[in-house]
Structure formats: structure tokens, C-alpha cells
Amino acid sequence: MKVYVAVELTVDEAGVMHPQRILWEDGRKFEITSISDVRRAASLKAGGSGIRYTCRVGKKDAYLYYEDPKWFVDP
């Protein structure tokens, strides 16, 4: 099951998106401290595919996917 989320991001002058925060529908916000990889990939857990961002959130890595026009995370 996909968990769709809102994402706060910046877009640079070349049009590249840089996610900054993941926002859950219950109001919690998770700061993305770094992005170590960006690539087109499939989500084996949630199904679907898109641009996968490997994000550092707290002390853990998380996969954040951009599946135009929505964002989701692996459960």
C-alpha cells in the first residue's frame, strides 16, 4: 500500500527538485538532512515507480518517490 505524503521542496534554476521535508497527513514533519541518491526506480514494497530519492531522515534512510504529480514513501 502506498503512503502518499506532501513534500516541501525547492526547485533550482535548472528545474531540479530538492525535497526538504516530508509532511504526514496527521501534521508531523520530517526534515530531510541529506539526499544520497536520485534515480528512476520501482518500489518493490508499495508498487509503482518514479524518481526515487534516497533521503536521510533522522538516523535512518528512507525512500521517497516522485510519481508525477504525487509523492509517496515506502511503508
VENNOR-V899391 format. One line per field, one symbol per residue. ss: DSSP state (2 for helix, 1 for strand, 0 for the rest). phi: phi as a letter, one per 20 degrees, with the letter a starting at -180 (. if undefined). Layout:
# VENNOR-V899391
ss = ???
phi = ???
This chain:
# VENNOR-V899391
ss = 001111111110000011111110000011100111111111000000111111111001111111100111100
phi = .fdfcecebdcefeneecfdbddefeofccfeeacebcafbeefeennbreededecmdceceddddhdddbdff
